[in-house]
Structures are given as structure tokens and as C-alpha cells.
Amino acid sequence: MTNNKRRLSPYEQNFLRRHGVEPLDCIFNEDIPVEYIVGKAEFYGLTLFVDQSTLIPRVETEELVSLIIGDFGDLATKKKITFIDLGCGSGAIGITLVLELAKRGFSGSAIMTDVSSSALKVAKKNLDHLKKHLEYKNLVVNWEFTLVESDLLSDVSIPACVDFIVSNLPYIPTEKINNLPTSVKNYEPLLSLDGGKDGFSLIYKLLMVLSMNDAIIDTTIYLEVYDEHDEKFISENYPILLRHFEISFILDINKKNRFIKAKKITR
Ligand SMILES: C[S@@+](CC[C@H](N)C(=O)[O-])C[C@H]1O[C@@H](n2cnc3c(N)ncnc32)[C@H](O)[C@@H]1O
């Protein structure tokens, strides 16, 4: 360990102060993310518990939530929604979706899964906190939550009509993990980052599992992906997916390819 004092950015200083830590009291000589110091992260206007078993939810993922709300939030014909948040980590996506949908009058069922039991504990802590919190408990009262420890969908009982599945699976190609900032590669869980050789292994596996599952018919699949996982990448490397799914590619705020929206082609 070096003795270099860490220079905190104004954002980091404000973040620490907002969460009750006076940055001048601390000498940081490691680049641990401030979110792990206070055990909390901000996402879509909420403060969520995080620890080193969970990814710190990112701003791009807030866009994924907005994308889904844009598609489902205004549906006048349907007021009950069932969805799966696969690889939920801290629960950021599933929890904010429930709150945003509930604010728009929806009730329903949220199934949140992760292969990591430690991450699921954090998601449960966030859910329990929400259910007790004055501001949110009336919103979530008509929602049913199921937390499942599962490798992809292997241990999940998929209900008859799932409106959508959302997933932000690890998507960094293995050989690029080492190029990530030390605050990411030394602190965030590898299980949240490493997407295999080309970053698409788990996502491909999930899509193939879904392509073979008869319960998934009219379900929309929303995925966060690496910027290189664009139309060209998929047609060159995974053309089989285009036989099973109609896929749209959506850019993030930085104009980078970031989200996939897929629907099964029914024949
Ligand atoms: C990039 S993180 C996303 C966490 C959270 N959804 C978010 O957006 O902040 C990926 C998550 O997928 C989980 N994961 C990794 N492999 C998985 C698998 N085979 N099945 C289910 N979840 C998996 C990790 O434990 C991690 O929580």
C-alpha cells in the first residue's frame, strides 16, 4: 500500500458528506469507491444498500429503467405486470421499476434472481427497507416479490404470462477486465463484470434458453450490453439469434450501443 493521499473528486466529497462521512476526517490511500465506504449508492432517485458483493448500479442502467417505463408505463389496457429482473445484484433495476410502475397505477409481480446468494441478501435488505419506508410502503403493497438464487433461469419457475425480462448480465470481455480502472477491477465483484471471452457468453446463453422456453411467447426482453455488442457483432458471431428473435439495438446517452430489446419470432 502506498502513502499517497487520495484526491477525492468534488462528486466523491459531496457523496460522502451526503451520507454522513466527513471526507477531511479520512485519509484515503486506496481507490475504493465511495459507495462501498458508506455502503450505499444512488440510483434513479433512490438510495440503495450496496456492498462488495454487488455492482454499484450505473447511470446507463437508469436509462434501461426509463426505456422500460417508456414502453410499459402508459399502457392503459393493462394494470397488472409480471416481470423478471435476472442478475438483480442490489435489486436496483427491479426495485425502481416496481416503484415507477406502481406510481403509474400498476400492481403485479416482480421476480428477482441472482446466482450470488450474497447479492440476493443485499437485494432483500433493499426490499425490506422499501416495504417499511413511509414514502414507499403504500406503493409496493400491491406487489408480490420473489427472490430466487439461480444460475440464469435454471431454478426459476417462470409464470404463464411474463410481460418482460430485464437483465444487466456481466458483459465485459475477460481480457478487458484488466484495463478497467482499479476502483472497478479491485473492488467490484468479478461475477458482475466478467462476461467471458467476448463479453456475450452469458447473454447468448440466456437468449438461447429463452428461445427454447414455451412459456416465453409475448415477453419483451431488455438487456444491457457492451458497446461492441451491436447488430454487426451479432450477425457475424451469433446469427442464430436473429432466427429466433427480432432484435432492436438502442444507444445510451453517450451514443454508444448499450441496450438490446428482443422479442421472440413466432412461426
Ligand atoms: C452487471 S451486474 C448487474 C447488477 C444489477 N442488476 C445492476 O444493474 O446494478 C450482473 C449481475 O449478474 C449476476 N450474475 C452473474 N452471472 C449470473 C448467472 N449465471 N445467473 C444469474 N445471475 C448472474 C451477478 O452476480 C451480478 O449481480
PDBQT file of the ligand as one rigid body, heavy atoms in Angstrom, charges set to zero:
ROOT
HETATM    1  C1  LIG A 301     -23.569  -6.254 -14.050  1.00  0.00    +0.000 C 
HETATM    2  S1  LIG A 301     -24.208  -6.896 -12.550  1.00  0.00    +0.000 S 
HETATM    3  C2  LIG A 301     -25.805  -6.108 -12.548  1.00  0.00    +0.000 C 
HETATM    4  C3  LIG A 301     -26.420  -5.960 -11.197  1.00  0.00    +0.000 C 
HETATM    5  C4  LIG A 301     -27.704  -5.131 -11.193  1.00  0.00    +0.000 C 
HETATM    6  N1  LIG A 301     -28.728  -5.742 -11.987  1.00  0.00    +0.000 N 
HETATM    7  C5  LIG A 301     -27.422  -3.734 -11.717  1.00  0.00    +0.000 C 
HETATM    8  O1  LIG A 301     -27.800  -3.447 -12.851  1.00  0.00    +0.000 OA
HETATM    9  O2  LIG A 301     -26.825  -2.954 -10.974  1.00  0.00    +0.000 OA
HETATM   10  C6  LIG A 301     -24.556  -8.548 -13.030  1.00  0.00    +0.000 C 
HETATM   11  C7  LIG A 301     -25.255  -9.412 -12.014  1.00  0.00    +0.000 C 
HETATM   12  O3  LIG A 301     -25.492 -10.698 -12.613  1.00  0.00    +0.000 OA
HETATM   13  C8  LIG A 301     -25.202 -11.705 -11.667  1.00  0.00    +0.000 C 
HETATM   14  N2  LIG A 301     -24.847 -12.925 -12.408  1.00  0.00    +0.000 N 
HETATM   15  C9  LIG A 301     -23.647 -13.274 -12.929  1.00  0.00    +0.000 A 
HETATM   16  N3  LIG A 301     -23.743 -14.488 -13.515  1.00  0.00    +0.000 NA
HETATM   17  C10 LIG A 301     -25.031 -14.894 -13.373  1.00  0.00    +0.000 A 
HETATM   18  C11 LIG A 301     -25.740 -16.072 -13.768  1.00  0.00    +0.000 A 
HETATM   19  N4  LIG A 301     -25.140 -17.064 -14.424  1.00  0.00    +0.000 N 
HETATM   20  N5  LIG A 301     -27.048 -16.158 -13.446  1.00  0.00    +0.000 NA
HETATM   21  C12 LIG A 301     -27.660 -15.161 -12.751  1.00  0.00    +0.000 A 
HETATM   22  N6  LIG A 301     -27.032 -14.033 -12.344  1.00  0.00    +0.000 NA
HETATM   23  C13 LIG A 301     -25.741 -13.895 -12.664  1.00  0.00    +0.000 A 
HETATM   24  C14 LIG A 301     -24.074 -11.150 -10.826  1.00  0.00    +0.000 C 
HETATM   25  O4  LIG A 301     -23.986 -11.787  -9.577  1.00  0.00    +0.000 OA
HETATM   26  C15 LIG A 301     -24.471  -9.661 -10.750  1.00  0.00    +0.000 C 
HETATM   27  O5  LIG A 301     -25.254  -9.395  -9.630  1.00  0.00    +0.000 OA
ENDROOT
TORSDOF 0
